Amino acid sequence: MYYVSMFIQYAGQYLKTRLQYRADVLVEILSDFLFQAVNLIFILVVFGHTQSLVGWSQDEIIFIYGFFLIPFAVFGAFFNIWDFNERYIVKGEMDRILTRPIHSLFQVTLERMELESLFGAVTGFAVMMYAGFRLDLPFYWHDPFVFLLFIIGGVFVYAGIFIMIASISFYSDSRTSIMPMMYNIGNYGRYPVDIYNRAIRFVLTWVLPFAFVGMYPAAYFLRKEEWYGYAFLTPVVGAVFFAIAVFVWNQGVKQYRGAGN
């Protein structure tokens, strides 16, 4: 309950700060929407030249893209640690974090939250509903619970990968370009993995499991029975990667020597 209370207080202060500049928030939301629209247009352009992509129809891939946007938006809202190295290690903000009686990772995520990113989840859900209606997908009473479980699993996959990357900064404070590169690789998860060769498919499933953010869980709702096994592994993979990430983070904190000479 202590951590829940801290989250509510941080979120309240964040909203007060952001709502002082409402125009900036609206511009950010609009820019995110335009970025998502461009990606959607890209899918439409591809299907302007073909009827299917390795057996996947246009509406099915749009559905996968919409599903992908939801865990990605939640991750962006609560695990916005792209600049962890520069802000907390190079500039020494980690020293301040470690003087407070709360887990360092939890505090960093609270300080870097961007709640306006959650609007991306609304867009993703709308895209899913549009594609699902066109596909005439069946709906079962347990689907909302499975959906929530898959979303949490997808968020943990993304969070686990990027927390592990951020933890590298505890061992080497030099600036790297790993974060942007990993962000670009993560975008591969919004397309069916069987459009890639075996090596990339293996990486996206077991090494950098971004396929569990979009394609695999979405395949369950598309009633692709051949992918059900992978779909139900989503929360397991998410829990494993997030647990490993927290362990790596805790070990990294022990190696942190502080800012200065």
Disulfide bonds with the S-S distance in Angstrom:
none
